[in-house]
Amino acid sequence: MFYDRARIYVKGGDGGAGAVAFRREKYVPEGGPSGGDGGRGGNIVFIGDEGLRTLVDFRYKRHYKGDRGDHGQAKNMTGRSGEDSELRIPVGTVVLDDESGELIADITEHGQRVVVAAGGRGGRGNARFMSNTNKAPTLAENGEPGVERWLRLELKLLADVGLVGFPNVGKSTLISKVSAAKPKIADYHFTTLIPNLGVVELEDGQSFVMADIPGLIEGAHTGAGLGHEFLRHTERTRLILHVLDISGSEERDPLEDLRIIQEELRQYSPELALRPVIIVGNKIDIPGAEEHLQRLKEAVGDQQEIFAVSAATGEGLQALIYRIAQLLPDIPAPEIFNLPAEHLVTKVQSDKRFEISKEEDLFIVSGKEIEKHVKMTFFESEAGVYRLQNILKAMGIDDALKAEGIQAGDKVEIAGVRFDWE
């Protein structure tokens, strides 16, 4: 099964809580704080794997959570950090934030590692809060929560050469003749339902990757046929082979087919229309093909190279392959990342440290910084609550709530935790 899109949830491991402990050491008067820090949570890491060709693994499992860190212990012992969770994904996968459309990673190399959800740091133990004015702190922190987000994965196959053209023009037969790829071949439209990759090897040791892009018809860029599903796989190709049925056996005009597909590529991405192209007139062995070939040469022969071949008999394929191998070293790789316009919507980042909204007598305070402090506060400790109160004052939240008209007895909610205002 070929799946080139997936939506998954990832969450880095939470950090372990710091410990509250005191030494009981012989000959050391009063002992001292000895609570260790919590361990760091494990990261969610993507690793590029050139052996994978589909995102099917993410179809059946969509939630991934990192290993949490262990809590700190007495004697200043730090908790064990959580193990990283490594997920292998195909080379050529683009990783996007599902909510904002922001680009997080573009996996283009085998073994490339990207942290997509960082684990939270461990909470500090009470030994870290000792000072000249507080020799015996009873304060410790909970671990920091790991980063959590929904991701959208889009696979764009990495290939040097892409075969485009109408259904049934012989693209699958061509790639099966010049490489070891074994696509399904039959005499009806949309035989090919998935992109096929094949490695073309020459006698001198050169090689390149060829991709058969299926399903392009008029209107493909708007969703017609299968083209809207697979046009993205042409974005990374350096050279496009435009395959035409030069015989007109489908009662189609090769020149009109050429115009339509070129326009579809341009509508999808103007950059694709500028990509180097070789026109391949296939089915030259069928009667009537020479007439159409001559028309094609008269129309575009002075602008683009044209090769007349027969994928069925092998005629002309060797010359085509050697010409491709000759051109590729001089064609630069396209830009690593080229997103359609709908992906370029990004979330507006607020420069405010916090925001306050009101629902009847409930005041809701939101903001990444203050929510993290609340989640890391150890509420069973009076010292922990006192420290949070100081943070609220230092950030100006106390004054902001008063300005909003808060009264004694009203409720305040931060990160799902409710407090009584006094």
TADAHU-V479156 format. One record per run of one state. SS is the DSSP state (hx for helix, st for strand, lp for the rest). FROM is the first residue (numbers start at 1). TO is the last residue. If there is no record, write none. Layout:
SS/FROM/TO ; SS/FROM/TO
//
This chain:
lp/1/4 ; st/5/11 ; lp/12/21 ; st/22/23 ; lp/24/31 ; st/32/33 ; lp/34/43 ; st/44/49 ; lp/50/56 ; hx/57/60 ; lp/61/62 ; st/63/65 ; lp/66/72 ; st/73/73 ; lp/74/76 ; st/77/77 ; lp/78/84 ; st/85/90 ; lp/91/92 ; st/93/97 ; lp/98/102 ; st/103/106 ; lp/107/112 ; st/113/117 ; lp/118/125 ; hx/126/129 ; lp/130/140 ; st/141/141 ; lp/142/147 ; st/148/155 ; lp/156/160 ; st/161/164 ; lp/165/170 ; hx/171/178 ; lp/179/195 ; st/196/201 ; lp/202/206 ; st/207/212 ; lp/213/219 ; hx/220/222 ; lp/223/226 ; hx/227/234 ; lp/235/238 ; st/239/245 ; lp/246/253 ; hx/254/268 ; lp/269/269 ; hx/270/273 ; lp/274/275 ; st/276/282 ; lp/283/288 ; hx/289/300 ; lp/301/304 ; st/305/308 ; lp/309/309 ; st/310/310 ; lp/311/314 ; st/315/315 ; lp/316/316 ; hx/317/328 ; lp/329/340 ; hx/341/344 ; lp/345/354 ; st/355/359 ; lp/360/361 ; st/362/366 ; lp/367/367 ; hx/368/375 ; lp/376/376 ; st/377/377 ; lp/378/381 ; hx/382/394 ; lp/395/396 ; hx/397/403 ; lp/404/410 ; st/411/414 ; lp/415/416 ; st/417/420 ; lp/421/422
//
